[in-house]
Amino acid sequence: MDTPPFTFDVVIAGCGPTGAVLAAELRLHDVSVLVLEQDTEPASFVRIVGLHMRSLELMAMRGLLDRLLEHGRQRPAAGFFAGIPKPVPQGLDSAYAYLLGVPQPVIVRLLEEHASRLGAQVRRGCAVAGFAQDAEGVTVELTSGEQLRARYLVGCDGSRSAVRKLLGVGFPGEPSRTETLMGEMAVGVPPSEIAAKMAGVAVHRRFWLRPFGEGVYSVVVPAAGVSSEQPTLDDFKHQLRAFAGTDFGVHSPRWLSRFGDATRLAERYRVGRVLLAGDAAHIHPPTGGQGLNLGVQDAFNLGWKLAARVAGWAPETLLDTYETERRPVAAEVLDNTRAQMALSSDEPGAQAVRRLLTELMDINEVNRHLIEKIAAIGIRYDFGDGPDLLGRRLRDVDVHGGRLYERLHRGRGLLLDRTGRLSAGGWADRVDHLADPTAVLDVPGVLLRPDGHVAWIGDEQRELDDHLTRWFGSPGR
């Protein structure tokens, strides 16, 4: 029996930051995209989330950073790991060595607008109810009863992902054992009183009040004894009094939530023509503020590869590298959040380890390693033997007429050539060529993938051609 024609190239379940970024990355390559979002309206609560260095770099690569900076507040790149207060380490390898705090609704709105401006369709009040895949594509059934035909389906639909469950992919890990309340609200007492009270309960690492400015504080307190899934302001007041002897006069909450320390990683990121990204593929406690960043970085890794498969030029194994590169990164994030949660325990052993680590972080290299781990600028994908830079992302360096990342706005590969002798040749429809002997780079030439990772280093055209074929398919389409 003949299958119906494709309605879209790719259907994405979920229009959070991961889904919106993925949609935009696909549209840069003219892939037709439909994004399904179960919620009829964007979330209204104003939660501040932090974009770490690697996410800021990726936003700069697509020309989005200036818009985000208009709505955000920069904070020093310090104190992320287990909340251990240390100064900004020296030698951070990024032109964007800060944390950008932005209201989550603003991030979601800007990323969705970006995807829509590029031509992605977003349909709200609709979700995936079922699907069936075959060798050519995926038939997707919506909760409305409508059926769509797509070449690929990507689940970016959160920790309770319907796509993951329907796909039958396991989600092993540890269930939540420790519950914590988190919110943002105004306080009714002066900062000096908060500081004095906090000094008396500082041993408890899941208790803090941290200022955002204008009298608004981030409040975290253990949830022990609070039964409601959606906490109220009275729940916060009760827990604050229990741990600090005062509720600090908290009022006017921006948002209130509860989180646990459940930690899970999908067994697979891809089954045939169905893939997972973001929280659908991994969950962990918010310690270190890595969740949104990890999902957005998944999308930047997946987008160009999936677009290449749709366009027909991708090498057979290219889409497989999404899982082989990103799943180990998620596993490392899960481990560092496990470690940070262990360091928040009141147990004497955990506190002894915390004191020891606090001493070790006075060593700049230790402090920098931990910050770069959370900020995701220390990632090195396994591209085989070669210089240390191979497989790493390249920082935003000065090039002729501006900055390197400005040359990556279109989501294409880039050959940065200081020799003037190299060529992208038959790959010019997929790879830009910048011949610039003045580029601030200590190697003769590099081939950058669309996500900014270094795929080749050298000055020999024959070697370059081999790597162009590896990452960008056959020449001269």
VENPE-V459271 format. One record per pair of residues at least 24 apart in sequence whose C-alpha atoms are under 7 Angstrom apart, sorted by the first residue. I is the first residue (numbers start at 0). GAP is how many residues later the second one is. D is the distance in Angstrom with one decimal. If there is no record, write none. Layout:
BEGIN
I;GAP;D  I;GAP;D
END
This chain:
BEGIN
3;145;7.0  4;144;6.8  5;143;4.8  5;144;5.2  5;145;7.0  6;141;5.9  6;142;5.1  6;143;6.0  7;24;5.3  7;25;5.8  7;26;6.7  7;141;6.6  7;142;5.0  8;24;6.1  8;141;5.0  8;142;5.0  8;143;6.5  9;24;6.6  9;140;5.5  9;141;5.9  9;142;4.8  9;143;5.7  10;24;6.0  10;139;6.4  10;141;6.5  10;142;4.9  10;143;6.4  11;24;6.1  11;141;5.9  11;142;4.8  11;143;6.1  11;144;6.7  12;24;6.5  12;114;6.6  12;115;6.7  12;141;6.2  12;142;5.0  12;143;5.4  12;144;5.4  13;141;6.9  13;142;5.0  13;143;4.4  15;92;6.1  16;91;5.5  16;94;6.6  16;279;6.3  17;138;6.4  17;260;5.9  17;277;5.3  17;278;4.7  17;281;5.8  18;137;5.5  19;91;5.7  19;92;5.2  19;95;6.1  20;90;6.3  20;94;7.0  20;275;6.6  20;278;6.1  21;277;4.8  21;278;6.7  21;281;5.5  22;92;5.8  22;97;6.3  23;90;6.6  23;91;4.2  23;94;6.5  23;96;6.9  24;275;6.9  24;278;5.1  24;279;6.5  25;277;5.5  25;278;6.6  25;281;5.6  26;91;5.9  26;92;6.5  26;93;6.5  27;90;7.0  27;382;6.3  27;383;6.4  28;278;6.3  30;276;6.4  31;88;6.9  32;87;5.2  32;88;6.2  33;86;6.2  33;87;4.8  33;88;5.9  34;86;6.1  34;87;4.7  34;88;6.1  35;86;6.1  35;87;5.1  35;88;6.1  35;90;5.8  35;91;5.7  36;86;6.2  36;87;4.7  36;88;6.0  36;89;5.7  36;90;6.0  37;86;5.9  37;87;4.6  37;88;4.7  37;89;5.1  38;85;6.1  38;86;5.2  39;84;5.0  39;85;4.4  42;62;6.4  43;61;6.8  44;209;6.3  44;210;5.4  45;57;5.7  45;58;6.4  45;59;6.5  45;208;5.7  45;209;6.2  46;56;5.4  46;57;5.4  46;208;6.2  47;53;6.0  47;54;5.3  47;55;4.2  47;56;5.7  48;52;5.5  48;53;5.6  48;54;6.1  48;55;5.8  49;49;6.1  49;50;5.3  49;51;4.4  49;52;6.3  49;239;6.5  50;48;5.8  50;49;5.1  50;50;6.5  50;242;6.4  51;47;5.2  51;48;6.8  51;241;6.9  51;323;5.0  52;43;5.8  52;44;5.9  52;45;6.4  52;46;6.7  52;322;5.3  52;324;6.9  53;321;6.0  53;322;5.6  53;323;5.5  54;238;6.0  54;242;6.8  55;40;6.7  56;39;6.8  59;345;6.3  60;344;4.6  60;345;6.2  60;347;5.3  60;348;5.4  61;346;6.5  61;347;4.2  61;348;7.0  62;346;5.9  70;31;6.2  71;28;5.9  71;29;5.3  71;30;4.4  72;27;5.5  72;28;5.1  72;29;6.7  73;24;6.4  73;25;5.7  73;26;4.6  73;27;6.3  74;24;5.0  74;25;6.2  77;293;7.0  79;208;5.2  79;291;6.7  80;207;5.9  80;259;6.8  80;289;6.6  80;290;6.8  81;205;6.8  81;206;6.8  81;258;4.7  81;261;6.7  83;274;6.7  88;275;5.7  88;278;6.0  88;279;5.2  89;274;6.7  91;276;6.8  93;301;5.7  94;300;6.8  94;301;6.2  129;36;6.8  132;140;6.9  136;136;6.6  137;135;6.9  151;121;5.0  151;122;5.9  152;120;6.4  152;121;4.8  152;122;6.4  153;120;5.7  153;121;4.7  153;122;5.6  154;120;6.2  154;121;4.7  154;122;6.3  154;125;6.5  155;120;6.2  155;121;5.2  155;122;5.8  155;123;7.0  155;124;5.7  156;123;5.8  157;120;6.9  157;121;4.6  157;122;4.6  158;120;4.9  158;121;4.9  158;124;6.4  159;120;6.9  160;119;5.2  163;116;6.7  168;97;6.6  168;98;6.3  168;99;6.5  169;96;5.8  169;97;5.4  170;93;5.9  170;94;5.5  170;95;4.5  170;96;6.1  171;92;5.4  171;93;6.0  171;94;6.7  172;90;5.5  172;91;4.2  172;92;6.5  173;88;5.6  173;89;5.2  173;90;6.3  174;87;4.5  174;88;6.6  175;84;5.1  175;85;4.8  175;86;3.9  176;83;6.8  176;84;6.3  177;82;5.5  177;83;5.8  178;43;6.4  178;44;5.3  178;45;6.9  178;79;7.0  178;80;5.8  178;81;4.4  178;82;6.9  179;41;5.9  179;42;4.4  179;43;4.6  179;78;5.7  179;79;5.5  179;80;6.2  180;39;5.6  180;40;5.3  180;41;5.9  180;42;5.4  180;76;6.0  180;77;4.5  180;78;6.5  181;37;5.7  181;38;4.6  181;39;6.8  181;74;6.1  181;75;5.4  181;76;5.9  182;35;5.9  182;36;5.4  182;37;6.7  182;72;5.5  182;73;4.3  182;74;6.0  183;32;6.7  183;33;5.5  183;34;4.5  183;35;5.9  183;69;5.8  183;70;5.4  183;71;5.8  183;72;6.8  184;31;5.3  184;32;5.5  184;33;6.7  184;65;6.5  184;66;6.0  184;67;5.6  184;68;4.0  184;69;5.7  185;29;5.5  185;30;4.3  185;31;6.0  185;64;5.6  185;65;5.3  185;66;5.7  185;67;6.5  186;28;6.3  186;29;6.6  186;61;6.0  186;62;5.3  186;63;4.2  186;64;6.1  187;60;6.1  187;61;4.4  187;62;5.9  188;59;5.9  188;60;6.4  196;47;6.4  200;43;6.6  203;142;6.2  204;139;4.6  204;140;6.9  205;138;6.3  228;29;6.9  229;27;6.2  229;28;6.8  230;25;6.4  230;26;6.2  230;27;6.8  231;24;7.0  259;25;6.4  260;24;4.7  262;71;6.6  268;54;5.6  281;48;6.8  283;50;6.0  283;53;6.8  284;52;6.5  286;50;6.0  286;53;6.8  287;86;6.6  289;84;6.7  297;28;6.5  299;151;6.0  300;150;6.1  303;146;6.8  312;160;5.4  312;161;7.0  313;158;6.1  313;159;5.2  314;155;6.7  314;156;7.0  314;157;7.0  314;158;5.0  317;153;7.0  324;56;6.0  388;65;6.9  389;64;5.3  389;65;6.2  389;66;6.4  389;67;6.9  390;62;5.8  390;63;5.2  390;64;6.1  391;61;5.3  391;62;5.7  392;59;5.3  392;60;3.9  392;61;5.9  393;58;6.2  393;59;6.2  393;60;6.6  396;43;5.9  397;41;6.0  397;42;5.7  398;37;6.9  398;39;6.7  398;40;4.6  398;41;6.7  399;36;6.4  399;38;6.8  399;39;6.7  407;42;6.9  410;39;5.1  411;38;4.9  412;35;5.6  412;36;4.6  412;37;4.7  413;33;5.9  413;34;5.0  413;35;6.6  414;31;5.9  414;32;4.6  414;33;6.2  415;29;5.6  415;30;5.4  415;31;6.4  416;27;6.5  416;28;4.5  416;29;6.7  417;26;5.2  417;27;5.7  418;25;6.0  421;39;5.9  425;49;4.4  425;50;4.4  426;48;5.2  426;49;6.5
END
